[in-house]
Amino acid sequence: MKKFLRLLAAAALFAFVALLAAGCGGQKAAEEKKEQPQAKQEAQQEIKLKMADSFPVTHLFSADIAKFFIKRTEELTNGKVKIEYYPAEQLGKLKDLLNLTSQGVADIAYVAPTFLAGQLPLNTVMVLPNYTTAKEGSAIYHRLAGGVLMDEFKKYGVRPIFVYTTPQYDVGTVKKQIKSPEDLKGMKIKTSGGIYDKIAQKYGVTPVVVPSPEIYESTQRGIVEGNFLSYVSVKGYRVYELEKYHTLGAAFGGYPVAYVINEKTWEKLPADIQKALLQAGEETSKHAGEVIDKQQEELAVEFEKQGMVIYRLTPEEQKKWREPLKGIENEWIQDMEKKGLPGKKVYEEFEKVCKEIVKS
């Protein structure tokens, strides 16, 4: 009898322990189930965006400016937005990046208004020599892109997220030093197309349109005798290895850079993320202008140390060099109006913002 009672007590104790373990396991399972939706929700909050451009990874536009935007976006969204970056045409050729963004292959991409003058003609107003520095040009472009130029972007299902410009272009040459506008006559110089060709022709230059990734090869092979570029791009595309002469202080047009975001992608983003992206874009535009101007002078000194001969234009010479460009804005307006585009309206807004910003 005692043995039976001991066995009964042992069985009862075992059952109790098993029940207790089951209860704890059930509670743990319930807690795990509770945690799973939360983890899933947190994962869903992370937003991944693909960003593409054509700049070499060594170019300031890629190594500094694009990465500045990516970093500020992640900071301002507390890590919710992660940008996957595809530089150097990894996601598509320069000429295709607008279409790829329109189609949603890229969420954000660099588009070059001067190479896409048939699609973004009004944006080429930013080439005109109404400003001098990258800081001025970037501030002007930021205002216009979010205003009078917005509709031109939205026609392609995209909107500008950050924009900036270079300073006015100078000219670098391989064999012949340029000291006056007359020295340019008859030369074959790389341009970026569109209004740049008109500017080049004002100096008697034969313009040769060369896509950015092909600049080095075309210069090396003698397809062009030189390039209209900013100093940052001379460095970025390594043509300082080929050019022996350069001007500093000329005005062959500024170069507008625009990064756009797919409109459908934009509309799906929460309001706080949109706000953060716009802030990151505005800060990037400002940063770009400042860093490009800083490098302009630093690179001129660096190139001189390497043996390049740089001809620095005096203020008096700058006035003489700009003489051939008088009236270029009227030609631009007429070209736009012939296409049925509001060239006069856009130029007047451009001129107004230029006066406000350049003056300040």
C-alpha positions as CSV (number, residue, x, y, z in Angstrom):
1,M,0.0,0.0,0.0
2,K,2.8,2.4,0.9
3,K,4.6,1.5,-2.3
4,F,1.4,2.3,-4.3
5,L,1.0,5.7,-2.5
6,R,4.6,6.5,-3.3
7,L,4.1,5.7,-7.0
8,L,0.9,7.8,-7.0
9,A,2.6,10.7,-5.5
10,A,5.5,10.5,-8.0
11,A,3.0,10.3,-10.9
12,A,1.2,13.4,-9.6
13,L,4.4,15.3,-9.2
14,F,5.5,14.4,-12.7
15,A,2.2,15.5,-14.1
16,F,2.4,18.8,-12.3
17,V,6.0,19.5,-13.6
18,A,4.9,18.6,-17.1
19,L,1.9,20.9,-16.9
20,L,4.1,23.7,-15.5
21,A,6.6,23.2,-18.3
22,A,3.9,23.2,-20.9
23,G,2.5,26.4,-19.4
24,C,5.9,28.1,-19.6
25,G,6.5,26.8,-23.1
26,G,3.1,28.0,-24.1
27,Q,3.7,31.4,-22.6
28,K,7.1,31.6,-24.4
29,A,5.5,30.6,-27.7
30,A,2.8,33.2,-27.2
31,E,5.5,35.8,-26.5
32,E,7.4,34.7,-29.6
33,K,4.3,35.0,-31.7
34,K,3.7,38.4,-30.3
35,E,7.2,39.5,-31.1
36,Q,7.1,38.2,-34.7
37,P,4.6,40.8,-36.0
38,Q,6.6,43.6,-34.3
39,A,9.8,42.4,-36.0
40,K,8.0,42.1,-39.3
41,Q,6.6,45.6,-38.9
42,E,10.0,47.0,-38.1
43,A,11.4,45.3,-41.2
44,Q,8.6,46.8,-43.3
45,Q,9.5,50.3,-42.1
46,E,12.9,50.1,-43.8
47,I,12.7,51.6,-47.2
48,K,15.3,50.7,-49.9
49,L,15.9,53.0,-52.8
50,K,18.1,52.4,-55.8
51,M,20.2,55.5,-56.9
52,A,22.2,55.5,-60.1
53,D,24.5,57.9,-62.0
54,S,27.3,57.9,-64.6
55,F,30.1,59.5,-62.6
56,P,33.3,57.6,-62.0
57,V,33.7,56.6,-58.3
58,T,36.8,58.9,-58.2
59,H,34.8,61.9,-59.4
60,L,33.9,64.5,-56.7
61,F,30.2,64.2,-57.8
62,S,30.2,60.6,-56.8
63,A,32.8,60.3,-54.1
64,D,31.6,63.3,-52.2
65,I,28.3,64.8,-53.3
66,A,26.2,61.7,-54.0
67,K,27.5,60.1,-50.8
68,F,26.7,63.3,-48.9
69,F,23.0,62.9,-50.0
70,I,22.9,59.2,-49.1
71,K,24.4,59.9,-45.6
72,R,22.1,62.8,-44.9
73,T,19.0,60.8,-46.0
74,E,19.9,58.0,-43.7
75,E,20.5,60.4,-40.8
76,L,17.4,62.4,-41.3
77,T,15.2,59.3,-41.5
78,N,16.9,57.6,-38.5
79,G,18.1,54.8,-40.8
80,K,14.6,54.0,-42.2
81,V,15.7,54.8,-45.7
82,K,18.7,52.9,-47.1
83,I,20.0,53.9,-50.5
84,E,21.7,51.4,-52.7
85,Y,24.1,53.4,-54.9
86,Y,25.1,52.4,-58.5
87,P,27.7,54.9,-59.8
88,A,29.7,54.7,-63.1
89,E,26.7,53.6,-65.3
90,Q,26.4,50.3,-63.4
91,L,22.6,50.5,-63.7
92,G,22.4,52.1,-67.2
93,K,24.1,54.4,-69.7
94,L,23.9,58.2,-69.1
95,K,21.5,58.7,-72.0
96,D,19.1,56.1,-70.6
97,L,19.0,57.1,-66.9
98,L,15.9,59.4,-67.3
99,N,13.9,56.6,-69.0
100,L,15.1,54.0,-66.5
101,T,13.9,56.2,-63.6
102,S,10.6,56.9,-65.4
103,Q,10.2,53.1,-65.7
104,G,11.1,52.5,-62.0
105,V,14.3,50.5,-62.8
106,A,16.0,53.2,-60.7
107,D,14.2,55.0,-57.9
108,I,16.6,58.0,-58.0
109,A,19.0,58.8,-60.8
110,Y,21.2,61.6,-62.3
111,V,19.9,63.1,-65.5
112,A,22.0,65.5,-67.6
113,P,19.8,68.3,-69.1
114,T,22.5,69.2,-71.6
115,F,22.7,65.7,-73.0
116,L,18.9,65.3,-72.8
117,A,18.1,68.7,-74.4
118,G,15.4,67.1,-76.4
119,Q,13.6,66.0,-73.3
120,L,14.6,68.6,-70.7
121,P,15.2,71.7,-72.9
122,L,13.9,74.3,-70.4
123,N,16.5,73.1,-67.8
124,T,19.3,74.2,-70.2
125,V,18.6,77.8,-69.0
126,M,21.1,76.9,-66.3
127,V,23.9,76.9,-68.8
128,L,23.6,80.6,-69.6
129,P,26.4,82.7,-68.2
130,N,24.3,84.9,-65.8
131,Y,26.2,83.5,-62.7
132,T,29.8,82.7,-62.0
133,T,30.3,80.3,-59.1
134,A,28.9,76.8,-58.3
135,K,27.4,78.2,-55.1
136,E,25.5,80.8,-57.1
137,G,24.4,78.4,-59.8
138,S,23.3,75.7,-57.4
139,A,21.2,78.0,-55.3
140,I,19.5,79.4,-58.5
141,Y,18.9,75.9,-59.9
142,H,17.4,74.7,-56.6
143,R,14.9,77.5,-56.7
144,L,13.9,76.9,-60.3
145,A,13.8,73.1,-60.1
146,G,11.2,73.3,-57.4
147,G,9.3,76.0,-59.2
148,V,9.1,76.9,-62.9
149,L,11.0,73.8,-64.1
150,M,9.0,71.2,-62.1
151,D,6.5,70.5,-64.8
152,E,9.2,69.6,-67.3
153,F,10.4,66.9,-65.0
154,K,7.0,65.6,-64.1
155,K,6.2,65.0,-67.8
156,Y,8.4,62.0,-67.5
157,G,7.0,60.7,-64.3
158,V,9.9,62.0,-62.1
159,R,10.6,65.0,-59.9
160,P,13.9,66.7,-58.9
161,I,15.2,65.6,-55.5
162,F,18.5,67.5,-55.6
163,V,20.2,69.7,-58.1
164,Y,23.4,71.7,-58.4
165,T,25.7,73.3,-61.0
166,T,29.4,73.7,-61.7
167,P,31.0,77.1,-62.0
168,Q,31.1,78.5,-65.5
169,Y,33.2,76.3,-67.7
170,D,36.8,77.0,-68.7
171,V,38.7,75.5,-71.6
172,G,41.6,73.0,-71.4
173,T,43.8,72.2,-74.5
174,V,46.4,69.6,-75.3
175,K,48.8,71.4,-77.7
176,K,47.8,75.1,-78.0
177,Q,47.6,77.7,-75.2
178,I,44.5,79.9,-75.2
179,K,45.1,83.5,-74.1
180,S,42.3,85.2,-76.0
181,P,39.0,84.4,-77.6
182,E,40.6,84.6,-81.1
183,D,42.9,81.7,-80.1
184,L,39.9,79.4,-80.1
185,K,38.9,79.9,-83.8
186,G,38.9,76.7,-85.8
187,M,39.5,74.4,-82.9
188,K,37.6,71.2,-82.2
189,I,36.6,71.3,-78.6
190,K,34.4,68.9,-76.6
191,T,31.0,70.3,-75.6
192,S,28.0,69.0,-73.8
193,G,25.6,69.7,-76.6
194,G,22.6,72.0,-76.9
195,I,23.2,75.6,-75.9
196,Y,26.9,74.7,-75.3
197,D,27.3,74.3,-79.1
198,K,25.9,77.8,-79.6
199,I,28.4,79.2,-77.1
200,A,31.3,77.4,-78.7
201,Q,30.3,78.7,-82.2
202,K,30.3,82.3,-80.9
203,Y,34.1,81.8,-80.5
204,G,34.6,80.1,-83.8
205,V,34.9,76.7,-82.2
206,T,33.8,73.5,-84.0
207,P,31.8,71.8,-81.2
208,V,32.1,68.0,-80.7
209,V,29.5,66.5,-78.4
210,V,31.2,63.8,-76.3
211,P,29.4,61.8,-73.6
212,S,31.1,62.3,-70.2
213,P,32.4,58.7,-69.9
214,E,34.2,59.0,-73.3
215,I,36.0,62.3,-72.6
216,Y,39.4,60.8,-71.8
217,E,39.5,58.6,-74.8
218,S,38.3,61.3,-77.3
219,T,41.0,63.6,-75.9
220,Q,43.7,61.0,-76.0
221,R,42.9,60.0,-79.6
222,G,42.8,63.6,-80.8
223,I,39.1,63.5,-81.7
224,V,39.0,66.7,-79.8
225,E,41.8,69.2,-79.2
226,G,40.5,70.2,-75.8
227,N,37.5,70.3,-73.5
228,F,35.1,72.8,-72.1
229,L,34.9,71.6,-68.5
230,S,35.0,72.6,-64.8
231,Y,38.2,71.8,-62.9
232,V,36.4,69.2,-60.9
233,S,35.6,67.3,-64.1
234,V,39.1,67.8,-65.4
235,K,40.2,65.9,-62.3
236,G,37.2,63.4,-62.3
237,Y,37.8,62.3,-65.9
238,R,41.6,62.5,-65.6
239,V,42.1,64.7,-68.6
240,Y,44.6,66.7,-66.5
241,E,46.9,63.8,-67.6
242,L,46.5,65.0,-71.2
243,E,45.8,68.7,-71.1
244,K,48.8,71.0,-71.0
245,Y,47.0,74.3,-70.9
246,H,43.9,75.7,-69.2
247,T,42.1,79.0,-68.6
248,L,40.6,80.1,-65.3
249,G,37.9,82.7,-65.2
250,A,36.2,82.2,-68.6
251,A,32.4,81.7,-69.1
252,F,31.6,78.9,-71.5
253,G,28.4,78.0,-69.6
254,G,27.6,76.3,-66.3
255,Y,26.8,72.6,-66.1
256,P,23.5,71.7,-64.5
257,V,23.2,68.4,-62.6
258,A,19.8,67.0,-61.6
259,Y,19.0,63.9,-59.6
260,V,15.3,62.9,-59.9
261,I,13.1,60.4,-58.1
262,N,10.4,58.3,-59.7
263,E,7.0,60.0,-59.1
264,K,5.2,56.7,-58.1
265,T,8.0,55.9,-55.7
266,W,7.7,59.4,-54.3
267,E,3.9,59.2,-53.8
268,K,4.2,55.9,-51.9
269,L,6.6,57.4,-49.3
270,P,5.2,58.6,-46.0
271,A,5.0,62.4,-45.5
272,D,7.8,62.4,-42.9
273,I,10.1,60.5,-45.4
274,Q,9.3,62.9,-48.2
275,K,10.1,65.9,-45.9
276,A,13.4,64.3,-44.9
277,L,14.4,63.6,-48.6
278,L,13.6,67.2,-49.5
279,Q,15.7,68.5,-46.6
280,A,18.6,66.2,-47.6
281,G,18.3,67.4,-51.2
282,E,18.4,71.1,-50.2
283,E,21.4,70.5,-48.0
284,T,23.1,68.6,-50.8
285,S,22.6,71.4,-53.3
286,K,24.2,73.8,-50.9
287,H,27.0,71.5,-50.0
288,A,27.7,70.8,-53.7
289,G,28.1,74.5,-54.6
290,E,30.5,75.1,-51.7
291,V,32.7,72.0,-52.2
292,I,32.9,72.5,-56.0
293,D,34.0,76.1,-55.6
294,K,36.6,75.2,-53.0
295,Q,38.0,72.5,-55.3
296,Q,38.1,74.8,-58.3
297,E,41.0,76.9,-56.9
298,E,42.7,74.0,-55.1
299,L,42.8,72.0,-58.3
300,A,44.1,74.9,-60.3
301,V,47.1,75.1,-57.9
302,E,47.5,71.3,-57.9
303,F,47.5,71.1,-61.7
304,E,50.1,74.0,-61.9
305,K,52.4,72.0,-59.6
306,Q,52.1,69.1,-62.0
307,G,53.2,71.2,-64.9
308,M,49.9,72.5,-66.4
309,V,50.1,76.1,-67.6
310,I,47.0,78.0,-66.3
311,Y,46.0,81.3,-67.8
312,R,44.1,83.3,-65.2
313,L,41.8,85.9,-66.7
314,T,41.9,89.4,-65.2
315,P,38.5,91.2,-64.6
316,E,39.2,93.3,-67.7
317,E,39.9,90.2,-69.8
318,Q,36.7,88.5,-68.5
319,K,34.6,91.4,-69.9
320,K,36.3,91.0,-73.3
321,W,35.8,87.2,-73.2
322,R,32.0,87.6,-72.5
323,E,31.5,90.0,-75.4
324,P,30.8,87.3,-78.0
325,L,28.0,86.0,-75.7
326,K,25.9,89.1,-75.7
327,G,22.4,88.2,-76.8
328,I,22.8,84.5,-76.3
329,E,19.8,84.5,-73.9
330,N,17.6,85.8,-76.7
331,E,18.6,83.0,-78.9
332,W,17.8,80.5,-76.1
333,I,14.4,82.1,-75.6
334,Q,13.6,82.0,-79.4
335,D,14.7,78.3,-79.6
336,M,12.3,77.4,-76.7
337,E,9.4,79.5,-78.1
338,K,9.8,77.8,-81.5
339,K,9.2,74.5,-79.8
340,G,6.1,75.8,-78.2
341,L,7.8,76.1,-74.8
342,P,7.5,79.0,-72.3
343,G,11.1,80.1,-72.8
344,K,10.4,83.8,-72.1
345,K,8.7,83.0,-68.8
346,V,11.4,80.6,-67.7
347,Y,14.2,83.0,-68.6
348,E,12.6,85.9,-66.8
349,E,12.3,83.8,-63.6
350,F,15.9,82.7,-64.1
351,E,17.1,86.3,-64.5
352,K,15.1,87.4,-61.5
353,V,16.5,84.7,-59.2
354,C,20.0,85.3,-60.6
355,K,19.8,88.9,-59.5
356,E,18.6,88.0,-56.1
357,I,21.2,85.4,-55.5
358,V,24.3,86.7,-57.3
359,K,23.7,90.1,-55.7
360,S,23.4,88.6,-52.2
